[in-house]
Amino acid sequence: MSAERCRTLLAAVGGGGCRILDLLEGDGAGGPCPGVALHTDAAALARLRVPRRLVMGEEVCGGGSTGGDPRTGRQAAEASAEAIRALFADCDLAVLLTALGGGTGSGAAPVVAGLAREAGALVLGVATLPFFFEGQQRRRHAEDALRRLREQAGAVVVFPNQRMLEAGGEGAPVAQSFDAVDRAVGEGIAALARVLAADGIVRIDFNDLRAMVAGSGGTLALATAEALGPDRAAEAVARLLDSPLLEHGNVLASARAMLAAVVGGPDLTLAELEDIMTGLGARAHPGVRLHFGTAVLPAFEGRVAVTVLATESDRPTPAEEPAADAPAAADPAPAAAKGARGRRRTEGRPAQGLLRLEGAGKGRFRDVDPTLHEGEDLDVPTFIRRGLRLTRP
């Protein structure tokens, strides 16, 4: 990415994030954006192909791991605050790669995000969440870390590992499942970097990304798909809409905003471009704010790649939230106003306030394994699992 456009840094935090960055380095996919690996484990850093590395908190961990303790990971990042902040000097966009659930990523990533923000960068987090089989403790660590990361980053692209079971197959070995997630994340990041770097016919630039982040509500979904041959446009759209990362198109159906980028070779036709955008538009929310771009690159001769970044949060954007000093009885909402899941309010009916319910502890059942059925934790209330919003008069 050229310095005069958007100075971007890919920063991997912890073992999982460093593994993804190393994969990008090995594939040569991270070219437009420089990368840096941050870890407490000096030996793990030494095994990476990434040339730029930083050992965090040597006085805290002695160059070793955090032992799976997020508190140690946080302390390590705080101990190296000045060195970390210096990494993001003169940086416009900081993309933080991390795997949540362990000690370093869960503890250090929110701290690194805050330091990057203090340095003046727009911070986009990219985080994977644990498989269910990784245990309840890792899931609790991940949930807490994701909450803190959202507080520090402009937005977070979330890759729940459990969604990737479909891609790898439920009978796939553990190592293969992890590899599938790493590759999906790496491909998404590489595609996003390529889109921002390309001199497109219709360009997507830093301001488009900033607008997406500002209106995201805190969470984004990212997916990319490629196809070859005479039916490549239709096949690329079909693969994208079938991606578990977009919940088979359901994310697009409820997204408030979507960034869509098409990259093809010199043989990309206007008809193919129209087919792609029509296919995506058929699944998108009717009122979606669309940021669109397309680029022609010689390396894509004979193939096409479609990348989508979409909002994945049913929290209202700041513009939609009621003012703090608003009267209890609000003015009647217009008939066209829609709820987060597409339900229309009746004209003349006062707007209902959102009930903000926090999850309660499990008491004596805290360390009991969750009740899982078809990939769902039945101990989590249905309205939370399905993302339903409860309202009050």
N, C-alpha and C positions, 0 to 999 in steps of 0.2 A: 504494500500500500504506500503510495507516494507520500512523502512528508508534507507536501503542500495541501493535501486533502485531509486526511485523518490519520494522525499518528496513533497507531494501535499496538498494544502489547498483550500477548497471550501469557497469562501467569497461571501456572499450575501449582496448586497448593495441596500437599499431602501425597501419599502413595498412589491413590487412584487417579488423581488429576495428573500427576507426573507420568503415569503409564500412558494416558491418552496423549499427552504432549509428545512423548517419546515416539508413539505410533505415528503422529503427524510428521515428526522430524524424519523418521525412517522412510515414510512414503513420499517425502518431499512435498507434502500438501500444505504445510504452513508457511510456504515461501513468502507471500506478501506481508506477513506479520511476524515480527521477531517474537521469540518466546523465552521465558525464564522459568526455571523449576525451583520451587521453594519447598523445603522439607527439613525436618529435624534430623533425619537419618542420613548421615554423611555417606555411609557405604552405599545406600540405595541411590543417592544422587550420583555417585561415582560410576554407577553402572549405566547411566542414561547416555543417549547420544546427543541430548540437548547440550549445546556448548555453554550456555549461560545458566548458572546455578547459584543458589544461596542457601547456606545451612542456617536455619533459624534456631535461636535460643541455645547456642552451644553451652552456655553456662547453666542452662536449665536442664537439658537432656544429655549433655556431654557428648553430643554427636550421635546419639542413639535415638530409638523410637520413643513415642509418648506412652507406650504400653496400653494404647487404646483409651486413654483418658483425655477427653476434650479439654479439661481444665489445664492440663499440662500443655496441650497444643496452644491454648490461648496465651498462657504465660510465655511460651517460647516466641510467639509472634510479637507479643508486647515487648519482650526483651530485645528484639531486633527491629523495633519500630523505625528507627532512623534509617537503617539500611533499606528497609522495605519501602518506606516513603520515597526514598531517593530513586528507586526503580521507576516510579511513575512520574518523575519530573518531566515536563514537556510532553506528556502523554494525553491525547484527547479521549481515547477509548481504551478502557482496561477490561479485557475478557478474562474472567477468573474461572479456571477449570478445577473442579474438586469433586471428590466422592465423599458424600456425607454418611456418617455412621461410625467411623473410626475416631481416633484421637486427634490426629494432625489436621485433617480436613475439617472436621466438625468444630474444632476449637480455634484453629488459626484462620480459616477462610473468612469469617465475619470481620476479624481484626484487619486482615489484609484489605478487604473491601473498604473498610472505613478509612484506612490510611491512603488508599488510592483516591478515594473521594476527596479527602483533605488536600491531596496534591493537585486537585482540579480536574480529575478525569471523570468521564461518564463511565459508570461501572455496570457491566453486564455479567451477572453470574451464570455459570453453566454447571449444574450440579446433578449428579446421579444419586438416587435413593436406593437403599438396600433391597435385595430380594427378601421375600418373607422367610425363606429358609435360613437367613442370616441371624435370626433371633430377635426377640423383643427389645433387648437392651440396645442393639445397634439402631433399631427403628426409632426408639425414644431419643437417642443421641441425634439421629438425623432430623427428626421433626423439630427438635429444639434448635439445632444449628440452622435449619432452613428458615425458621422464624427470625433468628438473629441476622442471617445473611440478607433477608429481604429488607430488614431495617437499615442496612448499610448500603446495599446495592440499589441502582436505579430500577432494575428488574432482574429476575432469575429465570433462566430457561431450565426447566426441570425434566430430567430423564428418569422416570421411575423404572428401575431394573425389571420389576415384575411385568411391565408391559412388554418387555423384550422376550419373554418366554415364548410368545407366539412366533417371533422371528427365528429363534433358535430351535424351537420345538421343545415341548415339556419334557421329553425324554433325553434332551441333550445333556452331556456332561457339564459339571459346574464350570470347568475352565472354558468350555466352548460358550457357555452362557455369558460369562464375564467378557469374553473376547467379542461377542456380538454386540454387547452394550458399548464397549470401548470404540468399536469401529463405527457404530451408529453415531455416537457423539462426535468422533473425529471427522466423519464425513460431513456432518452438519456444520461444524465449526469451519472446516475447509471451504465448504460451499458458501458460507456467509462471508468469509474473508475474500473469496474470489469475486463475489458479487459486489462488495464494497470497493474492491480494487479495480474492477474492469471499467474501461472507457466504453460504456454502453451507449447504444442508440437512444435508449431511454434509461438514464442513470438512476440508480439508488445510491444516495450519498449519506454522509454522516447525519445530516439534518433529518432525513427520513427515519433513520434508526433512532435518533433522539426523540422524535415524535412518537414512535412506537413505544419506546421505553416509558415516556411520560404518561401515555395513556393506557399502559398495560394493566394497571391494578396490582402489579407486583409479580405476575407469573406469565411466562411465555412458553409456547411450544415451538419446537424447531424440527423440521423434517426435510429431507431431500430425496429425489429419485431421478434415475437416469434410464434412458432407453435408446436402442439402436434400431435401424431398419426403416422400412417404409411407413409403419404404423407407430413410429416412435413417440409422436405427440400424445396419442391416445394411451399408449402403454405407460408413459411416464406419469400421466395424470392418474391412471388406474392404480399404479403402484403407490403413488403418494397418498391417495385417498384410502388405500388399504393398509397404510402404515399404522402399527400400534402406537406410534409416537403421536399420532393425531387422533387416536381412538377411532380409527376407521372413518375419519371424516367428521366425527361428532364435534371435535374441537372447532372446526371451521363453521359449523352450523350455529355456534353460540358466540363466536369471536367478535369483539367490538372493532378490532383493527387487525389488518393482515398485510404483511409485506410479502409480495410474490415476485420472484425473479426467475427469468428464463434465460439460460445460456445455451447457445447452439453454435454450429459452425457456419461457414460462408453459405452453406446450402440450406440454412434455416429459412422457411418461407413465411409469408404473412398469414397464409391460411393455417399453418401449424400453430403459429402464435395465437391466432384467434381461437383455434380449437382448444388449446391449453387453458386460456383464460376463461373460455365459456364453460369448460369442464369444472374448473375451480369455482367459478361463480355460481354454478348450479347447486353446489353444496354449501356455499358461504351464506352467512346471515344477510338478509336483504339490505340492511343499513350499515354494512361493514365499511369502515374507512380503509380504503385500499391504497397501498403504496406499491407501485408497479415499476419494474425495470426489466430491460432485456439487453443482452450483450452478445456480440458475435466474436468468437475466438477461433483462430485457425486450428487449435488443438482439439476442438469439438466437431471437426468435420465428420459427418455421418451420425452424430448422436446429439441428444438434447438432455439438459439437466434442468429440473424444476425444483426450486427451493422455496419453502414457505416458513415464515415466522409469524405466529398468530398469538393473540392474547388468550390466556387460559385462566381467567379469574373472574368469578361472578361478583367480586367486590366492586362497588361503584367507583368510577374514576372521580378525582377531586371535583371536577366540574359538575358531577351529578349528585354529590353528597350535600345534604342540607346544611345550611350555615349554622354555626354553633349557637348563635343568638336568635335563631328562627323561632317564632311563636309556636306553641304546642299545636294549635289548629292551623294547619297549612292551607294554602289556597287549593281549590280543586285542581287535580292534575288533568292535563289535556287528554282527550280520548286516545291520542296517538302514542302516549307515553307507554313504554313497555317495561315489564319486569325483566330480571336478569335471564329468565328462562323463556321469554317470549310471550308471557301472559299479559294481556292488555288490561289497564286499569279502567274501570267504568267511569264515564264522564260524570263529574260532580262528586265523586267519592274522594274523601281526604286521603292523601298519600299515607301509607303505613310505614312505620319505622321498623328497621331491621333489629331483630333480637340478637344480641351478640352473646352467644353462649360459649363458654370455655369448657374444654374437656375436664371432667373430674378425675381424680385419682382412683385407683382400683383398691385402695385399702389393703386388706389382708391378701387380696388376689394379685398384688403388684407383680410378683415374680412367676405367676402361672402362665404357661404357654397360651397364646391366643387360640380361639376357636376359628379355624379356617375352613371355608367351603368354597370350592371353585375359585380360589384366589382372593376371596374376600374375608376380612376379619369380622366375624359376626359379633364380636364384643364391642365393635364401634357402632354407635346408633345409626340406623338406616338413613336418617336425614343428613348425617355427616358423610357417610359413604357415597351417597348419591348427589351430594352438593346442593341439597334443597335449602332454601332460605325460609326461615320461619319469621312471620311478621306479627305485629301487634297493632291494635287500633291506634 
